């Protein structure tokens, strides 16, 4: 029970932990998201202000360019600016104060003397900046206007001689801030921002914002601010949530602010944060970085479009929940300890001693002693249990006696049933023996029938040969010679018929010799087939005596014998035979079992091609050695084929697809292949695609006699 209570306390602590963790996580992530949103509003104020300033200056510059009289341009331009010996046009040195006046720089090669439009734009930029730039200086370091021709007009009080000291050939339009404002790079004509860079003179971190101005479809000027980033960097590094840190980076991944690391050498950790932020789904502001144990809240700063991200370690969320769960667990275990002490005192007096009496009574009943006495006077559950136990003991005693009597009768019935089962077993053994004998007889009859077909065919051919012999010609010749016996020499030399008699006799003799040779060959086949019938019977007798002794066998000749036995049937079915017999040395095997299997396979293939046009019937026989210890005989026909569902049943006893078949040949062939130590397999691509039966046997070479 104490274990269960402890488990309940642990589970409740675990549930509390997860609940607190979920609640604290939700609150922390909410605060994190709110913090980033508020900080984003705060930090982007300077950028929004810069773009607002540009809108005002852009409107004022456009209006000034349009309304500035040409007479005023001619009169004022030369009074304010002068071409210096280095080929540049700058502010006249006399009376120029860069701390309160706008600076002008026209590099070498820019024709400002004859270009009235350029002079107008330079003077208009000078006038507009004179009116606005000093007011902007409270928040922005510099304000300047760049013309596409390379002219710059600006206000930089901290470096008042910049425009006077600039190199004559300096190209301001090739600096980072200007190219993004060109029409080909900025077809939307929107305000652009550079990355963060360190100004080489003041060593301050800046970013430059530039807004292009087009008049009548032509780029005429670009308005720019240099925005100091020192305060932004300081606030981002030092002003953060407890335990968290802030990051600011561009959309391309370039770091603007990153504490404790060099901005140009970010760690893989920071880089992975940047990649996750860039690949987040639209609208998602809080991300979980499980691999780093952190949460990241991100917002976009209006203006440059930089990302402001705050990274909060996940441990800051889980530690309060873990601390609370630890207190819950500690209080739970203290409560458990107190409960256990109280429970021990109660159980010792009210439960333990009565249960000990129950245990002793149980042991007595288990030993067969049903005379037990328990305290049945108690009114609680233990008293009810004692009364129920004694009642159960009495009932068990009665059932024990009934079981003893039933067992005695059961033993007698078991003996009778055992005798009946023995008799049934003897009957089953005899039935199985008769079934086995019937299967053996069926195999013998099937295989003998295959050979008898060949015997019958050979006998018929021999009979036809004997009937076709021209023996009547011998009698006619003999009669003719008797008639001419007296003048036999004259008849043979001068008579027209006598002259052909001797050549005729010679030809007849050769013909009779050929016929005798063919008849003798057929009778040899009959003798060999008859011998094979005897061997088939002997093979089947192997079931009743020890196995036959293997003998040297030339497998190529054995395949030829199998084809010869089926030659009459193959000829009758118009089956063409292709043979691919590798020259192999003799092997030790059971010759007649091999022959029986091959005869059955050839016969089976012959019948399988009945549904094929006679001109297309083709039987392919291949003999090869596929491995050092295995030989293979393959018999392929292009007949009816075998359905996939029948491939597993093709070697079953009694299975056949022919109406006149018996299902014995392939079954007995598979058994014979196993007895030879090999196997018989079949392959078919389906109905109409033929079939290939493959017989594999061990390669046992014949050892040469010493």
MOHU-V251399 format. One record per helix or strand. SS is the DSSP state (alpha for helix, beta for strand). FROM is the first residue (numbers start at 1). LEN is the number of residues. If there is no record, write none. Layout:
BEGIN
ss = {SS & SS}
from = {FROM & FROM}
len = {LEN & LEN}
END
This chain:
BEGIN
ss = {alpha & alpha & alpha & beta & beta & beta & alpha & beta & beta & alpha & alpha & alpha & alpha & beta & beta & beta & beta & alpha & beta & beta & alpha & beta & beta & beta & alpha & alpha & alpha & alpha & alpha & alpha & beta & alpha & alpha & beta & beta & alpha & alpha & beta & beta & alpha & alpha & beta & beta & beta}
from = {2 & 45 & 70 & 81 & 89 & 103 & 116 & 142 & 152 & 157 & 162 & 172 & 176 & 192 & 197 & 205 & 218 & 230 & 245 & 255 & 268 & 286 & 294 & 307 & 315 & 381 & 471 & 488 & 496 & 501 & 551 & 555 & 567 & 576 & 587 & 591 & 614 & 618 & 630 & 644 & 665 & 679 & 691 & 701}
len = {42 & 23 & 11 & 3 & 3 & 4 & 21 & 5 & 4 & 3 & 4 & 3 & 4 & 2 & 2 & 11 & 11 & 9 & 5 & 4 & 11 & 4 & 7 & 7 & 52 & 87 & 13 & 7 & 4 & 43 & 3 & 11 & 6 & 6 & 3 & 18 & 3 & 10 & 8 & 3 & 11 & 5 & 8 & 1}
END
